[in-house]
Amino acid sequence: MTLNERAAYIKGLADGLDLDESKPEVKVIKEMLELIYDLTDELSLTQDEIDDVCDVIDDLRDEVGELEEDFDDLTDFLAEDDYDDDLEDDEDNFDYEVKCPDCGAEIVVDEDTLIEGEISCPNCGNELEFDFSSLFSDENDENKEDNCPIDVD
């Protein structure tokens, strides 16, 4: 039996006694019974509100847990060494595949290695040289000027 049910039961018993309401002690008893009945109603409403707040807290706790998992996943992702290296490679350098003329091994080299001009084949040890001088020669620049469709006088 709930508190509300018990308070209503006691009030019903008192009403069934057919007490003389002109006596002061009966007035006090009836007022005490009304007070008990009102208090149990308020207590019931308060308990309902507490239950609602607990539900909201549980939902928030679940959401915070999900956010923590997402944050941990993100920090793990950002902490990986490959992530930073990949970003640097993508922004600054390109990789090139070079084939060794002696052993046929395919070697991946970056742009800086190509500009340096040489590398040893990791497979056979042969020195591979890269010569870009023909790309930057004065003859090519002169030919470009001669073939230019725009008059530069």
C-alpha positions as CSV (number, residue, x, y, z in Angstrom):
1,M,0.0,0.0,0.0
2,T,1.4,3.4,-1.0
3,L,1.6,6.4,1.3
4,N,-1.3,8.1,-0.6
5,E,-3.4,5.0,-0.2
6,R,-2.6,4.8,3.5
7,A,-3.5,8.5,4.1
8,A,-6.8,8.1,2.2
9,Y,-7.6,4.9,4.3
10,I,-7.0,6.7,7.6
11,K,-9.0,9.7,6.4
12,G,-11.8,7.3,5.5
13,L,-11.7,5.7,8.9
14,A,-12.0,9.0,10.6
15,D,-14.9,10.1,8.4
16,G,-16.6,6.8,9.2
17,L,-16.4,7.4,13.0
18,D,-18.9,10.2,12.8
19,L,-16.9,12.3,15.3
20,D,-18.4,15.4,16.8
21,E,-16.8,18.3,15.0
22,S,-17.7,20.8,17.7
23,K,-15.1,19.3,20.0
24,P,-11.6,20.9,19.7
25,E,-9.7,17.6,19.7
26,V,-11.7,16.3,16.8
27,K,-10.9,19.5,14.8
28,V,-7.2,18.9,15.5
29,I,-7.4,15.3,14.4
30,K,-9.2,16.2,11.2
31,E,-6.6,18.9,10.4
32,M,-3.8,16.5,11.1
33,L,-5.4,14.0,8.7
34,E,-5.8,16.7,6.0
35,L,-2.1,17.7,6.5
36,I,-1.0,14.0,6.2
37,Y,-3.1,13.6,3.0
38,D,-1.6,16.8,1.5
39,L,2.0,15.9,2.4
40,T,1.6,12.5,0.8
41,D,0.3,14.1,-2.4
42,E,3.3,16.6,-2.5
43,L,5.7,13.7,-1.7
44,S,4.3,11.7,-4.6
45,L,4.7,14.7,-7.0
46,T,8.3,15.3,-5.8
47,Q,9.1,11.6,-6.4
48,D,7.8,11.8,-9.9
49,E,9.9,14.9,-10.6
50,I,13.0,13.1,-9.1
51,D,12.4,10.2,-11.4
52,D,12.2,12.5,-14.4
53,V,15.5,14.2,-13.4
54,C,17.2,10.8,-12.9
55,D,16.1,9.8,-16.5
56,V,17.6,13.0,-17.9
57,I,20.8,12.4,-15.9
58,D,21.0,8.8,-17.3
59,D,20.5,10.1,-20.8
60,L,23.2,12.8,-20.3
61,R,25.6,10.2,-18.9
62,D,25.1,8.0,-22.0
63,E,25.7,11.0,-24.3
64,V,28.9,12.0,-22.4
65,G,30.1,8.4,-22.6
66,E,29.6,8.5,-26.4
67,L,31.4,11.8,-26.7
68,E,34.3,10.4,-24.7
69,E,34.5,7.4,-27.0
70,D,34.4,9.7,-30.0
71,F,37.1,12.0,-28.5
72,D,39.3,9.0,-27.7
73,D,39.0,7.7,-31.2
74,L,39.9,11.2,-32.6
75,T,42.9,11.6,-30.3
76,D,44.1,8.1,-31.2
77,F,43.7,8.9,-34.9
78,L,45.6,12.2,-34.5
79,A,48.3,10.6,-32.4
80,E,49.3,8.1,-35.2
81,D,52.7,9.0,-36.6
82,D,51.6,8.1,-40.1
83,Y,49.0,10.8,-40.0
84,D,51.5,13.6,-39.7
85,D,53.9,12.0,-42.2
86,D,51.1,11.6,-44.7
87,L,50.1,15.2,-44.4
88,E,53.6,16.4,-44.9
89,D,54.1,14.1,-47.9
90,D,50.9,15.2,-49.5
91,E,51.6,18.9,-49.1
92,D,55.3,19.1,-50.0
93,N,56.6,16.0,-51.8
94,F,55.7,13.6,-54.5
95,D,56.9,10.0,-54.7
96,Y,58.2,8.6,-58.0
97,E,58.9,5.1,-59.2
98,V,62.3,4.5,-60.8
99,K,63.4,1.3,-62.4
100,C,67.0,0.2,-62.0
101,P,68.5,-0.5,-65.5
102,D,70.8,-3.2,-64.1
103,C,68.5,-5.4,-62.0
104,G,65.1,-4.1,-63.0
105,A,64.0,-3.4,-59.4
106,E,61.4,-0.7,-58.9
107,I,62.5,1.9,-56.4
108,V,60.2,4.6,-54.9
109,V,62.0,7.9,-54.4
110,D,60.8,11.3,-53.3
111,E,61.3,14.6,-55.1
112,D,64.2,15.6,-52.9
113,T,66.2,12.5,-53.8
114,L,65.6,13.2,-57.5
115,I,66.9,16.7,-57.2
116,E,70.0,15.5,-55.3
117,G,70.8,13.6,-58.5
118,E,71.7,10.1,-57.4
119,I,70.8,7.1,-55.3
120,S,72.1,3.6,-54.8
121,C,69.8,0.7,-55.8
122,P,68.9,-1.1,-52.6
123,N,68.7,-4.4,-54.6
124,C,72.0,-4.4,-56.5
125,G,73.9,-1.4,-55.2
126,N,74.2,0.2,-58.7
127,E,74.5,4.0,-58.6
128,L,71.5,5.6,-60.3
129,E,72.0,9.1,-61.5
130,F,69.3,11.6,-62.4
131,D,70.1,14.4,-64.8
132,F,67.7,17.3,-65.2
133,S,70.1,19.7,-66.9
134,S,68.4,19.4,-70.2
135,L,65.2,20.7,-68.7
136,F,66.9,23.8,-67.6
137,S,69.3,24.5,-70.5
138,D,69.6,27.9,-72.2
139,E,69.0,26.3,-75.6
140,N,65.5,25.2,-74.5
141,D,64.8,28.8,-73.3
142,E,66.0,30.3,-76.6
143,N,63.9,27.8,-78.6
144,K,60.9,28.7,-76.5
145,E,61.3,32.3,-77.3
146,D,61.7,31.6,-81.0
147,N,58.6,29.5,-81.1
148,C,56.5,31.9,-79.0
149,P,53.5,33.1,-80.9
150,I,53.4,36.4,-79.0
151,D,55.7,39.1,-80.1
152,V,58.0,40.2,-77.2
153,D,59.8,43.2,-78.7
